[in-house]
Amino acid sequence: MNAIAPGFFPTKMTKVNIEQSPNLLELCPMNRFGGPEDLKGIAVLLASDASAYITGQIIAVDGEITAV
């Protein structure tokens, strides 16, 4: 089993965090929040035969925040 671990993405649930923390974006090394387009590629990869030999992975899609 594999999993996608998204970073900080603007959603209904995170709207309050963004409004109350104007400097939140500064924590993201890529200087932007993630969006749906950032998850499409990894989702397609994991749904395809190209990932047949990828097992037991948690793949971070987080704009490099876990690398900091």
N, C-alpha and C positions, 0 to 999 in steps of 0.2 A: 504494500500500500504506500502511496505517495501523497503528499499534501502540499498545498500552496499556502504560504504564510505571508499574507499581504501586510505591508507597512501601514502607515497612516493615510487613509483615504477619506476625503470629505463625504460624509453621509448624513442622514437625518440624526443619527446618534452622536456624531462628532461635531455637529454644527455649533453646539454650545461651547465646546472646547476651543474651537477656532475663534469664536466671537470673544471669549473671555481671555484668550492668550494670543494677542497679536504677534508675539515673537515666536510662536510655535514653528513657523516655517523655517526659522533660522536653525532649528535642530536637524533639518533635512539637508544632507550634503549636496543633493542635486538641486536644492533651492526651489522645490515644488512638491506638492502633494501628488500622490498617485491618482490615477483615474482608470476607468474601465478598460481603456485601450492598453494599459500597462499589464493587464492580466490575460488578455486574449492569447498572446503568443504561447505562454507557458501552459494555458489550459488546452490549447490545440495540441501542443507537443504531448502532454500527458494523456490526452484522449486518442492519440494516434499510435500506430505500430512503431513509430520512431522511438518510443519510450519503452519498448518491450523489455529491455535489459536494465532499466532504471527501477530499482526497488528500494523501499524503505527510506525514502528521502523526504525531507521537509525543505522545500525550495522557497527561499525568502525573495519576495518581490517588494522591496521596501526602499528603493532609491538609495541604497548603500548605508542606511542608518545602522544596521547591525555590524558594519565593517568599521565603524568609528570607535 
